[in-house]
């Protein structure tokens, strides 16, 4: 006799979670509902906009639920009415109480974009780039009430991330999370018991606090290597900004150069087709792609065509 499919509820909101949602659609697994954040105002018109997960769920014909939270007994009862065996949570945007975690037969799994216990919390991808971590990865965790404290079922580690941006690492880890689910969900569907997991070590805990747009402002007194990491971490949001030759620029791409200079931090050292060099507190930062206020992203060569005076060395 064929056993019934594993009844799965998915909870997620942003683009990062969409590949994981797709990974849940496999033999032996039935996605009975998708939970996502309520529609929020977006764009210039501030019209209500569905989340990327909601759009993907509706395209697949899944039932969609959008409660503000699970504080009410009614919201929890509605979740329980789906009789879920498992809830998979990926960047959902709500902290789930123990009452919610206990509803699915096998509890709740979380896909988290770091190598736990390093970078628990809201912005693990950007914090890893900002800190200069050599590698990153994804963990599949059995959820507990604490913030990203649960035991780890499986993990995938990246290679070197020293050239990744916040955006490129986001996309890579999103696919890694989907790969973990494709590997682990069939085992649960077959065995019908919680998988083995390993408690997180107490040492090495770091919290990835939510990004603040104010952090994107560049201080030229910092070392070039640290500023380069900031530029990579905050691409594509909130995007690093700095005062350059009398105007505010958004800096999309930059490269730290192993060049010594006695020029004051923030001084323009000259521009070529390769980039615009700026003195920092330690070394030189070469700006490669920038954006003027109200303009579009530009290669530095195009920016220098608009500001030819910066081609001349100021050092």
Steps between C-alpha positions, in 0.01 A plus 500: 500500500631847408521731802334840479716797396682704762275800568717812490428863580750749361563841659712762324485848352789641288676387182748297707224257599358434151749228390436324833126508435555342159726236660210385719306384192622143466363145511376397841446859615178702483519876553165561669543874568745785462527767769648839415497857631196717421519708182698820561507840325776516239619714213434867429124456517525313832252243377464176693741248354508121555821345622716297259398184687131582464543553128683169462243318716203629303673403175523144634139498620582475870270628773644825638466627857611847613438553872662798670627260766406186693411666830131412473366151563304536176818541292661196664183295458494583129858375466413184695202439270744424218622204712862566401770240548768767455533875466794631297591859590727711276539874567136522606538815711327381817639341815290192569388416853530154648125458453551536125815286487310216667216489246670298221558132578875528432534860608643780286811513285680824425738574213752754631763671284808458717719235659340501843563603773676780311262771378172417665238760426365724225788581263747209495597535134605865514668461838714215370622711207550807718709304750721352228402140568691256281200271446126495564227242469149390588365300793179300522392525862232346721338812641485586868351804672835682512633710210673253264610282793362163389702188421635471146375219277727570202726769358665598172813713492607730218843549355686830531261798524761775489366634167129452569258787550200492729291432190705224344544320832125533564425325171758226561380421851138504388581214264701323772195510726287346226762229451485409871123467486514284188739273688330485839126513428487163318666336801237637737222402259639145493600447864230707675720588794700806598848488346815493707630846585795654678474766770672825417825563690494770766820654366501713187156660536465827307183696428429645157307812591256647250655737247465871561519731200724733701769229496543551125679833545872464430762653728814546292712475816430127508739259322439440131444126559223569753332750268512253213325241718232757584445571131462128426282429805255783425458418132209497407360656821536751654802580274811670639513880472783749528600858436727505194642820353216714632202277422325206659543175309355156546782249454400168347839346427844577640840338546754545778850554359822407683636849443638734764414869491568803719194684366224588744213247521234586243745667259450421130825356364391493138275307265561272202285256304583245772348708778512806722755472781425643846737521795384329819628463854709204382550445129308605191146414393429485127140583411384290203125558479316800649165679495440873516205644688188439291699317233564144393789267573806595298835346419763743628611575144153642427508694827838648408363610165254715697775619737818516293678711761532188718727340242774726621693381804427700813776335701 
